[in-house]
Amino acid sequence: MTSQPVKSPLKRWDAADIRRARQRELAPLLAAMGHSLQPLEDGNHRLVGEPGNLVVKENYWIRTDTGESGNAVDFFVKIRGMSFIETMRLLLG
């Protein structure tokens, strides 16, 4: 008889965890991950090499060509294509 691997339960984040992840500042995290950022005025940074003129400031990002925008969680899910679970682990880890 073959045994099935036991799946560990998914981590459940509460509202405070999600709020903290959304508020994670993007520029320092992206720089630490090896991304090149071009400083702009008023604390903005352009993500070099990213299509769509993507600009980050604090925990927000915007694609100035389309107007698409969001917070830190949205960035990693929408822009980087990461799962919510991977994103939460990255932002809170």
C-alpha positions as CSV (number, residue, x, y, z in Angstrom):
1,M,0.0,0.0,0.0
2,T,1.4,3.4,-0.9
3,S,1.0,6.3,1.4
4,Q,0.0,9.8,0.3
5,P,2.2,12.7,1.5
6,V,0.5,14.7,4.2
7,K,-0.2,18.2,3.2
8,S,0.5,20.9,5.7
9,P,-2.3,23.3,6.4
10,L,-2.1,26.7,4.6
11,K,-1.0,29.6,6.7
12,R,-3.9,31.9,7.4
13,W,-3.0,35.6,7.7
14,D,-5.2,37.9,9.8
15,A,-6.2,41.4,8.8
16,A,-3.2,42.9,10.6
17,D,-0.8,40.7,8.7
18,I,-2.3,41.6,5.4
19,R,-2.2,45.3,6.3
20,R,1.4,45.1,7.3
21,A,2.3,43.3,4.0
22,R,0.5,45.9,2.0
23,Q,2.5,48.6,3.7
24,R,5.9,47.1,3.1
25,E,8.1,49.7,1.4
26,L,8.9,48.6,-2.1
27,A,12.1,50.4,-3.2
28,P,14.4,49.0,-0.5
29,L,13.0,45.5,-0.9
30,L,13.3,45.6,-4.7
31,A,16.9,47.0,-4.4
32,A,17.8,44.2,-2.0
33,M,16.4,41.7,-4.5
34,G,18.8,43.0,-7.1
35,H,16.5,45.3,-9.1
36,S,17.9,48.6,-10.4
37,L,16.0,51.7,-9.4
38,Q,16.3,55.2,-10.8
39,P,15.6,57.9,-8.2
40,L,13.1,60.5,-9.3
41,E,11.8,63.5,-7.5
42,D,9.5,63.4,-4.4
43,G,10.7,60.0,-3.2
44,N,9.7,58.2,-6.4
45,H,11.8,55.5,-8.1
46,R,11.5,54.1,-11.6
47,L,12.1,50.4,-11.9
48,V,14.8,50.2,-14.6
49,G,14.1,47.7,-17.3
50,E,10.4,47.2,-16.4
51,P,8.0,47.8,-19.3
52,G,5.3,50.4,-18.9
53,N,7.4,53.0,-17.0
54,L,6.7,51.4,-13.6
55,V,7.3,53.8,-10.6
56,V,7.3,53.0,-6.9
57,K,7.0,55.2,-3.9
58,E,6.8,53.9,-0.4
59,N,4.4,50.9,-0.6
60,Y,2.7,51.9,-3.8
61,W,3.4,51.4,-7.5
62,I,2.0,52.8,-10.7
63,R,2.5,52.1,-14.4
64,T,2.3,55.7,-15.7
65,D,1.5,54.6,-19.3
66,T,-1.7,52.6,-18.3
67,G,-2.6,54.1,-14.8
68,E,-2.6,50.6,-13.3
69,S,-1.5,50.8,-9.7
70,G,-1.6,49.2,-6.3
71,N,0.1,48.4,-3.0
72,A,3.1,46.0,-2.2
73,V,0.9,42.9,-2.3
74,D,-0.6,43.8,-5.6
75,F,2.9,44.5,-7.0
76,F,4.2,40.9,-6.4
77,V,0.9,39.3,-7.4
78,K,0.1,41.4,-10.5
79,I,3.5,42.5,-11.7
80,R,5.7,39.6,-10.7
81,G,3.1,36.8,-11.0
82,M,3.7,35.4,-7.6
83,S,1.0,33.6,-5.6
84,F,-0.6,35.3,-2.6
85,I,1.1,32.8,-0.3
86,E,4.6,33.5,-1.8
87,T,3.9,37.2,-1.7
88,M,2.9,37.2,2.0
89,R,5.9,35.1,2.9
90,L,8.2,37.5,1.1
91,L,6.7,40.6,2.5
92,L,6.4,39.4,6.1
93,G,9.5,37.1,6.1
